[in-house]
Amino acid sequence: MTERLATVTTVVDSRPALVEQWVATELGNSSYVVVDRNSGDAAVIDPLCDVDRYLAAARASGWRVAASLDTHVHNDFVSGGPTLRAATGCVFAVPDSSGIAGVDRTLRGGDELAVGSMSLRAIHSPGHTPEHLSYLLVDADGTPLALFSGGALMVGTMARPDLLGPSWTYALSRMGRETLQQLLTLPDALSVLPTHGGGSFCGSATSNARVTTVGAERRDNPLAQARDLAHFLAIHAKQGRYPAYYARMAPINRAAEPGAAAVTTSQLSVAAFDDAVAGGAIAVDCRAYADFDAAHVPGSLNVPGDGPFSAWVGWVVDIGTPVALVAASEPAAEEATRQLRRIGFHDLRGWLDAHDWIADGRATATVVRCTMGDLAERILDGEHVTVIDVRQENEWAQGHLPGAVHALAPDLPGIAARLDRREPVAVHCATGYRSALGVSMLLREGIDDVWHVSEGVEAWSALGYPLVTSA
């Protein structure tokens, strides 16, 4: 597990403007630091709550954090605006109808907030949420320099309209189409800098690109090509399920309580780890699934740290539940702690070095890992195997193994009692990542004969075996 915010990209570099993009890969999100190099004033747009890295960058570069702005009430992470305000005294600005407490400024469409000689001009852009604002960065002459679009315009799509529930989905979809049409009237060459991107459950983005232009989106975005509202709705309705913790984020963000600026964690002895688990903590192993499969603490969940770690932990563990981490190193544990803090976990008991558990002579559990070829061979030999596909519905519909059971990893505890325990259970996804979590969840439910299939359906198909598609 590596630090996910260690790499910062300059996306706008024109006097006096400097814009840096800070990517949280595990969330599929970007925050932005906007600097007027003449004055040294800086604004942070959609900051994460672990603000120590923004503060360190400001100190190193001589910037003054003058403002923090949210584009909308976030459903996927805890805003760093309140903590930045507490740490720096900066202005905390949010959309007018957001209901966020304790802010310095509420902005409506057309309002501006100065960043040195430049301004961030609010554009009301509902669709992802009703209060959503995009921010147009303009220079002293009013020339547009960049659009911070939040979820109103992403690379190849827009953020999903269904997070507020079914009663809002149609209205937000209709608003979203109007927003898209409005934003696409901006100059073709204007840089579009979204908050949500590839890997975010807030949208259906398939591209890993995190920067685009108005012209590129007018030309290539399928939603921009929609013939009419019905066609737009049909395209925009293709959304997968999203993590359970999303339901907890809006209330936290509206309360706007500042947190600790820095992230700290402590290493646990084996005895202290035992005490934490005995006291109700869930053991979450953030090591690679190959290491987990080889030997792990019995009863622990495996959510590898090299993917959307926090999103999946927040899907299967309530953010109010204490967590004790198992990691391969201190940097990995610190990064896992940072990521869990970003989505509201605060009762983090510390971390256990997996090597210490083994060195202490404690019992370990293992997982049988196999390829699609191994699975096919066992089935052709007449062995009865329950195959569980834990991918999203759209992936399942495009092609799945004959006779497979479809259930996302968070749903597996609900079906465990119905599984035939006389048969082995083989769990697969597309890459081995989501199936790692699925396997560990079944083991926690007492299903002992579980195989971890480390390949996807493409490997099955490549062997010449058929796939079943769903309408």
Order of alpha helices (4+ residues) and beta strands (2+ residues): beta-beta-beta-beta-alpha-beta-alpha-beta-beta-beta-beta-beta-beta-alpha-beta-beta-alpha-alpha-alpha-alpha-beta-alpha-beta-alpha-beta-alpha-beta-alpha-beta-alpha-beta-alpha-beta-alpha-beta-alpha-beta-alpha
